[in-house]
Amino acid sequence: MSSVLESDDLYADILNDLQSKPLTNRIAKEQTLIDIETIKTLNLENSVLRTNISTLYRTAMKELEKKDAEIRALRVELLKKV
């Protein structure tokens, strides 16, 4: 009698696995779609941030060039007064 119960348990586990697989597959597909959307969003944010950083860097370099030119002009003016 116990062998009958054991075999029933064995088949019950297999049946449960088979019944849960479609749900598992659906959840995996949904998670994959969410992951794909997250990747798209992160790629877009990354692109925007790279553009912003690049623009900020170029602006900073131009400002440094202006300041360097201003310092050179002031040094020349100072040397003329001496």
C-alpha positions as CSV (number, residue, x, y, z in Angstrom):
1,M,0.0,0.0,0.0
2,S,2.8,2.4,0.7
3,S,4.3,1.7,-2.7
4,V,1.1,2.9,-4.3
5,L,1.2,6.1,-2.3
6,E,4.8,6.6,-3.2
7,S,4.2,6.2,-6.9
8,D,1.2,8.5,-6.7
9,D,3.4,11.1,-5.1
10,L,6.0,10.6,-7.9
11,Y,3.4,11.2,-10.6
12,A,1.9,14.1,-8.6
13,D,5.2,15.9,-8.6
14,I,5.6,15.4,-12.4
15,L,2.1,16.6,-13.0
16,N,2.6,19.6,-10.8
17,D,5.9,20.4,-12.7
18,L,4.1,20.2,-16.0
19,Q,1.2,22.4,-14.8
20,S,3.6,25.0,-13.4
21,K,5.8,25.2,-16.5
22,P,3.4,27.3,-18.6
23,L,3.1,29.8,-15.7
24,T,6.9,29.8,-15.3
25,N,7.4,30.3,-19.0
26,R,4.9,33.1,-19.1
27,I,6.5,34.8,-16.1
28,A,10.0,34.4,-17.7
29,K,8.6,36.0,-21.0
30,E,7.1,38.9,-19.0
31,Q,10.3,39.4,-17.1
32,T,12.3,39.3,-20.4
33,L,10.0,42.0,-21.9
34,I,10.5,44.1,-18.8
35,D,14.2,43.6,-19.0
36,I,14.3,44.6,-22.7
37,E,12.3,47.8,-21.9
38,T,14.7,48.5,-19.0
39,I,17.7,48.1,-21.3
40,K,16.1,50.4,-23.9
41,T,15.5,53.0,-21.2
42,L,19.0,52.8,-19.8
43,N,20.5,53.0,-23.3
44,L,18.5,56.1,-24.0
45,E,19.5,57.7,-20.7
46,N,23.1,56.7,-21.3
47,S,23.0,58.4,-24.7
48,V,21.6,61.6,-23.2
49,L,24.1,61.6,-20.4
50,R,27.0,61.1,-22.8
51,T,25.8,64.0,-24.9
52,N,25.4,66.2,-21.9
53,I,28.8,65.4,-20.5
54,S,30.4,66.0,-23.9
55,T,28.7,69.3,-24.2
56,L,29.7,70.3,-20.7
57,Y,33.3,69.3,-21.4
58,R,33.5,71.3,-24.6
59,T,31.9,74.3,-22.9
60,A,34.5,74.1,-20.0
61,M,37.3,73.8,-22.5
62,K,36.1,77.0,-24.3
63,E,35.9,78.8,-21.0
64,L,39.4,77.8,-20.1
65,E,40.7,79.0,-23.4
66,K,38.9,82.4,-22.8
67,K,40.4,82.7,-19.3
68,D,43.9,81.8,-20.6
69,A,43.6,84.4,-23.3
70,E,42.4,86.9,-20.7
71,I,45.3,86.1,-18.4
72,R,47.8,86.5,-21.3
73,A,46.3,89.8,-22.2
74,L,46.5,91.0,-18.6
75,R,50.2,89.9,-18.3
76,V,51.1,91.8,-21.5
77,E,49.3,94.9,-20.1
78,L,51.1,94.5,-16.8
79,L,54.5,94.2,-18.5
80,K,53.8,97.4,-20.5
81,K,53.2,99.3,-17.3
82,V,56.4,98.1,-15.7
